Amino acid sequence: MPKMKSNRGAAKRFKLTGSGKIKRNKAFTSHILTKKSTKRKRNLRQSGLVDSANDKAIRKILPYL
């Protein structure tokens, strides 16, 4: 049986933490930044974790994560 393929777009967006959770970057940071507060933009720079509702789907498209 051949190897499974990872979704390459997803592979560039997600990483695994030491405890096995999936780390992600936050959205809404690329443009239209003038109306967003400094505090909001600063918090968007920090990474977040994938929600438990989406965890199974992400692991399915990234079998070797």
C-alpha positions, 0 to 999 in steps of 0.5 A: 500500500502506498504512503498517504499524502499530507495536505501540503497547504495544511502542512505549512500552517500547522505544527505539533506541540510537545504535548501533542496538541496542534498549534496554529497561527491566527488569521486577520493579520495581513491587511486592513490593519489601520482600524484594528487596535494595537492591542488586538494586532499584538494578540494576533501575533501570538499563536493559538491551538486548534479547537477540539472540534477541528482536531480530528479533521486536521489530523486526518489531512496530516497523517504524519503530523 
